[in-house]
Amino acid sequence: MAMLMGIVNTILGQSARIDQSSVYERMVEHYIYTEGENTHTSIRPWLRSDIKKQDWDSLSSRYKYVGDSRALKEIMNEPFVQLNLKKLNVILNPEFDLTSWGNVSGGSGAFEQTLGFNFNAALSKKLSGNFRMRFSNSKFPLFIMRKINTNNVVPGQGYANRFNTNEYQYSNAAGYISYTPNKYFNLQIGQGKNAIGDGYRSLLLSNHANNYGYARVTTSIWKLKYVNLFTSFKDIRGSGGDRGLFTQKYSSIHYLDWNISKSVSIGLFEAVVWQGEDTSGVRGFDVNYLNPIVFFRPVEFSLGSPDNVLLGINGKIRFLKRNFLYGQLLLDEFVLSEVTADIKHFLGRGDSTQSGWWANKQAIQAGIKGYEPFKFKGFFYQAELNFVRPYTYTHITINQNYGHFNEPLAHPLGANLVEKLARMSYQNGRFYAEAKLIQLTYGEDTSATSVSFGQNIFRSYLDRKGEYENRVLQGIRTNLMHGELTVAYILNAQMNLRLEAGIIVRRESNAFRTSKENYFKLGLKTTIPDYFYDY
């Protein structure tokens, strides 16, 4: 078992977020899932207070270089700048990503160039803050370019401003202030990402989309943890990158997680999304949704049902000590008789013309993962299935859909999909390796027709193909295979400075196109959080 963020966060206090790359997070995750006491694993990012101080110190000490060379000790152990005063602790690290992509298939190569900084400060164990800023200039592989050309954003990172032919400039800022007055409450305000779930993907709230403004109140009592998350999203369609043309939208999210026992936990999720302006004019943040405990559906009905409400469940079961079954169920709409008609049709006992109601908007996730199976130290495995029906996360009003900055807030591909994925990773000291295989089948929407088949959540559900006979994968059935192998060596544990190499193999095909792409990448990068291109 391993973890890298220990030294920094010991200095920065209990209120600091563990908000790093997936390499960091997986190492922290190993501890939290297998040794944490009453830890609510599905609420992310975790806090430093989720790990006992003695455990944190013990784990972090394993990454100290203890040789005789003083120069190597500083290079491999120390942050770039560290200031420790009586009441103030400050850490400043550079952030950069210098990655080169080689196209093994014979096409042109690509690169990612990012420079920035990461500033952390704490006035006490109760009060922490962070600010990070990055500026990038990149030329991406073809499969990423297609996403950018469709959405006008670099996945998860900001608006894509074309610089030269096939090159883009973009920037990304994030930060927060976190205050933990006592063991019961944590208060945060910032610009960043939040996620709910135990899987690689989340069908409730994921960290795929770009940063957004948020205020978060977390209450911990007994075996319960309750999150109130208030957010400010942006609809940027048709803006051309002009911030003055961005449309404001808001959400209020509740999540209650209960650790029933050491082996079983269950969480209840609800969210409402509304536009900042409606036909009556500027609406702003609706005070009706500030109530921290009320369920939104009754409130929504009392308001004349103008907004987009989603309900969900997250669950996790531990078995054989270090293995976990997990899952999610998301309900965007639910009418029992219509769902029953779908089940009867699936079993071959129902009328197809009276099943497949368009508003059967649900999503299901089921997965398994484990740490060090068969006592194989440093090994991690995961397998996951995601199923999302057509039109899930959509709304009659497009800027009330479950999306932000031209990207979905749940599964990064939107809806109308079936996904199977498997991951394995291994770590030994500073060496890390991960293999990932994803098979994704989805019913693609096309701009060539005014009919929506339910995959693109940024289309109104009024454009649907019909009331009934809506099936998962309708539209242009597209098959995607994404395989990836990554190896890394950690050069400096404080900054997560690592040398990284990898191979990506992609195959995507439907009735109209076939693409085969193979890339090799080599990079030197620091604590820049990972972004997701694997969809």
N, C-alpha and C positions, 0 to 999 in steps of 0.2 A: 504494500500500500504506500501511496506517496502523495505529497502535496507541496506546491511551490509558493503559495502566497503567504506563508506563515510569518516571515520576518516583517514584511511590510505591514500587514494588518495587525500584528501584535502592537506595533507602534501606533497605528491609526485608530485603534479602539474598537469597542464592541458594536458600534453603530455602522461601521463601514460595510458596504456591499461587496460581496464576492462576485465581481462582474468582469470576468476576463474571457480569454479565448476558450474554445472547447477543450483544449489540452489541460488548461488550469482547472476548468470546471469539472472535468471527468475525475481528476485526482481528488478534488474536494468531494465530489459526489461519492467516490468510493468510501470515504470515511462516513459521510452523512447517512448513507443507506445502510452500511453494515455495522457501524459503531455508535452512531448518534443516538441520544436518548430523547425520545418524544419529539423528534425532528419532523417537520412537515415538509416532506421532500418535494411536493408538487408545487410549492410556492417559490418562484424564482424571480430575481436572483436571491440567493441566500444571504444572510447577514453573518458577520464575524461572530456574533453571539450564538450562532447555531452550533459552534464547536467549543468545547471546553478549553480553557487557556492552557492547561497542562498538556492536553493532547495536541493542541496547535503548536506549542513550543517544541514538543518532542518530534513531531512530524517535520516541521520546518528545519530543524537542526540537521536532518539527514541530507540536506542539499548544500550544506556548507563545504567549501573546499578547505581541507585541513592539512594541506601539504606545507612545505617549508617556504615556498615562494611567497613573499609579501605582495608582489605585483599580481600574481595569479589570484591571491585571496581577494584583492580589491576588484579585479576584473570580473571574477566569477561569483562574488558574494554581495557586492555593495551596489546600492542604487546610484544613479548619476549624481544627484544632489540630495543630501539629507540634512535637515536642521532640527535639532532636538533642544527645545527650551523648556523652561519650567512648566508653562501652561500651553505651549504650542509645539506641535510636531508637524513637519513639512517634508514631503518627498516629491521630487521632480524627476521624471524620467523622459527620455526622448521616445517617440514612437515612429517607426518607419517600417515600410514593407517594400523590399526590393526583390521582386520575383520576375523571373524570365520564363516564358512558356515557349517550348519548341513544338511545332506541328509535325508529328511523326508521319502523318498522312501525306506530307509533301507541300502543304500550303504555307502561307506566311506565318511567322511566329507572333508572339504577343508579349506584353509586359505589364506589370503593375508597379507604379512608383508612388509611394505615399510618405509624407513627412509630417510630423506633428509633435505634440507633447502631451504628457499626462501628469496633472498636478493633483496631489492629495494633501489634505491638511486635517488636523484634529485639534480641538481646543481641550478635549477631555475624552474619556472613554465613552461619554454619552453623545458627543457632538462631532460628526465627521463631515467632510465635504470632498468633492472631486470635480475637476473640470478637465476635459480633454478636447483637443482640437486637431483635425487632420486635413491636409490638402493633398489632392491626388491628381495625377496625370497618367492615364493608362490606355493601352490598346489591348482589348480583350480577345480571347478566343471566339470563334464564330458562334458557338452556342450561347455564350453570354451576350454577344453583340445582338443576337436576335431578340433576346429579352429586353435589352436597352432600346432597340428600335421600336419595339411594341409599346413599352411603358414610359419611355423617356426618363427612366431612372436607372441608376446602377443598383442592382439588388441590395436592399437594406442600407444603402449608403448616401443617397441624395440625388438631386437632379443632375442629369447627364448633359453637360454643355459640350457640344462638339468643338474640338480644338483644331485638329487636322483631319485628314481622311482617316476614318476609323479610329481616331483618338478622342478621348474625352477628359475634360477637367471637371472635378467635383470636390466638394468639401463636406465635412461631417463634424458636428459639435455635439457634445454630450456633457452632462454634469448633474450633480445633485447635492442637496444638503440633507443629512440624516440625523435625527435626534431620537435618542432612546432615554426618556426620563426615568423609567423604571423597568422592571422585568415584564410588565404587562403591555406596554405600548412602544411602538416605533412610528415616527412621523417622518415622511420624506416628501420633498418637492424637487422636481428636476426635469431634465430633458433626457430621455433615454428609452429603454425598453423594459418590458415586464413579460413574464410567461407563466402559464399555469399548466402543469402536467408532468408526467413521469416518462414520457416517450421522447423519441428523437424529433418527431413532429408533435404539434399540439393542435387539436381541433377546437379548442376553447379560446386560447390566447397564446400566440407564439411570438418569438423574437425575430421573425424573418423581415418584417417591414422596417422602414426607416424610423429613426428616433422621433419621439413626440413629447409634448409637454404633459406632465402628470403630477398629481398629488396623491399620496398613498398613506393610508392609516392602517396599521397592522395591530390587532389586539390578540394577545395570547393569554388564555386562561385555562388552567387544568390541561386537558388533552385537546383543547380546541384552539384553532388559530383562524382569525377572521380578518379578511382584507377588504378594505374599501378603496377602490381605485377610481379616481376621476381624471379623465384625459381630455386633451385637446388635439384632435386629428385635423388633417388637411386633405381637401379634395383639390387636386392640381390639374384636372383635365382641362385642356384648351388654354392653359396659362402661358405656354411657351417658356416656362421658367421664371416668369415675372411674379415675384412674391405678392405684389399688389392684387394679382388676379386669383390667388389661392382662395378657395372657399372654406370657411370654418365649419367644423362639425365636432360634436362632443360625444363622450360616452361616460356612463357611470356603471361600474362593475363591482359586484359583490362575489366573494368566494369564501365559503365556510368549510374548513377542513377539520375532520375529527379522526384522531388516532384511536380507534376503538380498542385496539390492543397493540402489542409489539409487532404483530404480524398483519394486522388489517387496518386500513384507513380508507375513508370515503370523504369526498368533497362535493359540495353543492355550488353550482356556478349560475350566475345570471348577469346579463348585460343589456343595456339599452343604448341605442345610438340615435342621435337626432341632429338635424342640420341647424347651423347657426342662424340662418335666415329662412323664413317660410313665406307663404302668401300674405301673411299679416305684417311682414317686415322683419326687422332684427329681433331675434328671439334670445340669443345669448345662451348662457348656461342656465338651464331650467331648474329653478329651486325645488321643484317637485321631486327631483331625483337626488337631493342632498340628504334625505333621510337615510341614515346609515344602516337601518335594519329592515325596512319594509321591502317586500317583494315587488318587483316592478310591474308584473302583469296586472294586478288590481289598479295600480296608479295609472298605467297606460290606458286601461279601459276607461278610467274616470276622466282622462283627457281626450277621449274620443278616438283612441287607438291610432295616433298619428305617427308613432315611432317604431323603430326596429328593435324587437326584444328577442333575446336568445337565452335559452336555459340549458344547463348541462350537468353531468355527473362525472367525477373523476374517481377512480378506485385503484387500490394497490393491495396485493396479498404477498406476504413473504413466505417462502418455503425453503427447506433445507438450509436455513440460516442466511445464505448469501445470494439467494435467487428470488426473483420477483415477477409475479404476473401483474400486469397493469392494463388499464383501459379507460376509454372515455365514451360518453354518449352526448351528442349535441342535438338539441331540438330547436329548430328555427320556427317550425310550425308542427302541430300535432293534432290530428283528428283520428280517434281510435278506429272508427268505421273505415276510414280510407286506408289506414295502415293495415287493418285486417284484410281488406281487399287485395292489397299487395302480397300479403303472406299467402293467401289462398291461391293467387295467380302463380306465385313461386312454387307452390306445391302441386300445381297443375289442376286445381279444383275451382278456379274462379274465372270470371269473364274478363278477358284482356281489355275489352273496351270500357270496362268500368273499374279498372285498376290503373295504377301509375298516375295518380292525381299529382298535378304539378306542385302543389303545396306540401307534399310529403317531403319536407326539407329537413333531412336528418343526416348526421355523420356519426360513424362508429370507428373506434380504434381499439385494437387488441394487441398486446405485446408481452414479451418475456425478456428479461435481462438478468445477468448474474456476474458476480465478481469472484475471481479465483476459483472456478469450479474444479473439482477433483484436486484441490489444494495447489493448483497451478498458479503460483505467485505472479502477480502483475498482469494477469489475463482478464479481459472483460469481453462479454458477448451480448448481443442484442438482436432480436428479430421482432418485426412489427408489421401489422396490417392496418391500412387506413382505407375507409370506404366512405365516400361523400356523394350523396344524391344530387341530381341536377337542381339548380336554382337555390341551393343552400347558401346562406349569407347574403343573398340579393334582397333588394327592396323595390317597391314601386317607384320610390324616389331614389335616383342613383346615388346621390351624396348622403343617403342614410344607409348605404350598404355597410357590411362589416369589413371595411378596407380603409387604408390610409396611404397617402402619397403614391397612388396608383399601384398599390400592392395589397393583397389580402392580409388580414390580421390573424388568420388561422393557418390552414394549409397554404403554402406559397403558390400552388397552382390554381387555387380557387375551389372549384367543385366539379361534380360529374366525373369522378375518378375512382380508381382502385389502385392502391399502392402496396407493394410488398418490398420490404427492405431488410437487410442483414448487415450487422457490423461486428467486427472483432478488433480488439486493440491489445497491445502488450507494452508494458513499461518495465525497464530495468535501469534504475538510477536515472541518469539524465537522458537515456535513450528511450524513444517512443516510436511506436509503429501502429498504424491503423489500416484496416482493409474494409471497404464498404461496397455493397452491391445493392442497387435499387432497380426494381422493375415497376414501371408506372404506366398504366393504361388509362387514357382519358378520352372523352368525347369532345373534340375541339370545336370551338365556335369559329366562325369566319366573318370578317368584315364585308365579304362579298354578298352577304344576304342579310336581310332585316330581321330574320328569325334567330332567336337565341335558343340554343340547346342546353344552356344552363351551366356551362363551364366558366365563362367570363362573368365574374360577380359585378363588374362595372357596367352591366347592362340591366335595364329594368326588367323585372319579371313580366311586365306587360307584353314584352316581345316574345313570350314563350310560344312554342310550336303548337300547343293545344292544352285542353283541360286534362285529358287523360292519355294513357299509353306513353307516359314519359318514363324512360328506362335509363338506368345508369349506363354510361358510355354511348348514349345517343349522340348524333352529330357525326363529325369526322373522326372515326375511331383511330386513335394514334397510340403507337407502342413506343415506349422509351426504356432503354437500358443504360444505366449509368454505373460504371465500375471505377473504383478509385483506390489507389494504394499510396499511403503517405508515410514517410519515415522522417524523424526529426531528432536533433541532438540539442539539448538545452545548454547554452553557453553561459548565461547568467540567470539565476533563478529569481532575482529581484525584479528584473525587467521582462522575464520570459523571453530573453534574447535567444533565438534558436535558428539553427541552420536546418532547412527543410527541403526535402525532395519528394516528388510524387509522380504518379502516372494516372492519367484519366482516359478512359475508353467510353465512348458514347455511341449509341445506335438509336436513331429515331426514324420512324416510318409510318406512313399512312397511304391512302389510295392516291395521293397527289404528289408526295415527295418522300425521298429517302436520304438520310444524311448519316455518314460514318466519320467520326472524328476521333483522333488519338493524339494526346498531348503528353509531353514530359515537362515538368516544372521544377525549377530550382530557385530557392529564395533564402534571403536573410531577413528576418522580421522580429519585431518585439511584441509588446502586449496588445497589439491591435486585435479586437475581438474578431473571431471568424465570421465570415458571411457565407451564405448558402447559395451555391450555384447548381446544386444537384437535383434539379427538377426541370 
